[in-house]
Amino acid sequence: MSDKKQMRIALIGTGFMGRTHSNGYRRVPNFFPELAYEPVLQVVCSRNEAKVKAFAEQWGYASYETDWRKVLQRDDVDAVDICTPNDMHAEIAIAAAEAGKMVLCEKPLARTVAEGLKMVEAIEKAGVKNTVWYNYRRIPAVMLAKQIIDSGKLGKIYHYRANFLQDWTINENLTQGGGNWRMDVDSAGSGVTGDLLAHCIDTAMWLNGSIKDVSAVTETFVKERIHEKTGKMEKVGIDDACIFHCHFENGSLGLFESSRYARGHKALYTLEINGRNASIRWDLHDLNRLEYFDHSDESIVRGWRSIHVTDGDQPYMNKWWVPGLSVGYEHSFVHQVADFLKAVETGSECHPNFRDSLETQRVCEAVIESANTRAWKDTGVETELK
Ligand SMILES: NC(=O)c1ccc[n+]([C@@H]2O[C@H](COP(=O)([O-])OP(=O)(O)OC[C@H]3O[C@@H](n4cnc5c(N)ncnc54)[C@H](O)[C@@H]3O)[C@@H](O)[C@H]2O)c1
């Protein structure tokens, strides 16, 4: 029997993210034994009873519910983890905060800034611990990029470049709505901007400071698709692709591209930062490596080095195997759970919190507005992301 303090988790939504988070909760006690808290898989919720029961058995949840409102009424729940489509984030998060529960919410925080603002107000009024799962920050190589930038090694930064490319919606027969909620603007809020670029924007503003203004183009390549709700051909309201450029507060220029029509790419997230003295770049497909170019190296050996981020003194890596052995996508979620538990233990914030993620939402909304109006848009970002 463990003498640790328990954090009893209620997971809502049992799809892709429901699985990654459940795995995170299960791994943490084994790999972060020093933490005062341990997550307890108390209850899982989704609408289909047979499926949620099977999920509870598979992952070891003590109980299940089919109505998320019942979950919030339970006294045996400390934290609510929202893994539902985007249109349900606000309603669940606000109700959970009002019920005095801690809230871990999937990204994007909301569909709009107005929705996100209400969530921030509710969470701050309730004074409950909160975080948003922008998990790419917690890949060791990306965390190392942050350390290198903060150490000043890059010097003045001139350029920030990021891509997030996929190809899974090229098929014209794909429907919108239902299980394909990402294709339905009412459920998702936006297309690639909120789904994929939101990740790039969160990482970018965390690494390189606030984005001041944006100029964007978006395209919806397939204009009509059958809607699962009506069974009829309906207009597609999401952006299938988005390209924007921007000014950062620090004077650097940003260039971002995302598409679900980039044939051959499944989840190509890359970023590159060019400074006065050095540059770094990172690629999700080779996530344990950080490439680094330092102009102060002796000229005859100067070149891009490929740092294999697996050593014990590199971020998070003393928790895993031995130097040279790598980690994967799932570890970013384990790290986020561990950091959340640590924040609760020490009374600190687990960034990105709701307020940080509202700033990312502001940029997403400015991007869509800029594309719709064909004009530059100020983002209105108020606080630097931590
Ligand atoms: N951090 C990341 O890298 C990342 C990756 C994928 C998705 N996401 C985000 O996670 C969220 C979920 O995405 P997903 O890919 O897991 O979606 P998904 O479609 O795989 O799963 C959604 C789940 O929500 C459940 N659900 C829907 N309505 C519900 C209701 N009324 N009550 C209870 N459960 C309900 C569904 O049954 C399903 O289990 C989205 O906000 C998405 O943007 C984040």
The ligand as a Gaussian input file, in Angstrom:
#p B3LYP/6-31G(d) Opt

LIG

0 1
 N       -2.251000      17.102000     -27.352000
 C       -2.329000      16.532000     -28.549000
 O       -1.328000      16.295000     -29.220000
 C       -3.667000      16.154000     -29.111000
 C       -3.769000      15.157000     -30.094000
 C       -5.048000      14.769000     -30.527000
 C       -6.169000      15.401000     -30.017000
 N       -6.041000      16.402000     -29.095000
 C       -7.240000      17.066000     -28.530000
 O       -7.882000      16.135000     -27.642000
 C       -9.291000      16.260000     -27.728000
 C       -9.882000      14.897000     -28.115000
 O       -9.309000      14.490000     -29.331000
 P       -9.204000      12.920000     -29.723000
 O       -8.285000      12.839000     -30.880000
 O       -8.912000      12.122000     -28.508000
 O      -10.693000      12.684000     -30.207000
 P      -11.448000      11.297000     -30.352000
 O      -12.527000      11.526000     -31.327000
 O      -10.474000      10.187000     -30.566000
 O      -12.078000      11.076000     -28.894000
 C      -13.080000      11.919000     -28.383000
 C      -13.741000      11.202000     -27.229000
 O      -14.716000      12.080000     -26.639000
 C      -15.861000      11.306000     -26.340000
 N      -17.035000      12.158000     -26.228000
 C      -17.631000      12.893000     -27.182000
 N      -18.724000      13.497000     -26.667000
 C      -18.793000      13.118000     -25.358000
 C      -19.716000      13.387000     -24.289000
 N      -20.790000      14.160000     -24.467000
 N      -19.469000      12.843000     -23.071000
 C      -18.399000      12.055000     -22.871000
 N      -17.519000      11.748000     -23.843000
 C      -17.715000      12.281000     -25.067000
 C      -15.937000      10.325000     -27.527000
 O      -16.766000       9.240000     -27.205000
 C      -14.490000       9.927000     -27.643000
 O      -14.182000       8.909000     -26.717000
 C       -9.559000      17.357000     -28.752000
 O       -9.766000      18.559000     -28.082000
 C       -8.273000      17.420000     -29.563000
 O       -8.028000      18.701000     -30.116000
 C       -4.820000      16.762000     -28.641000

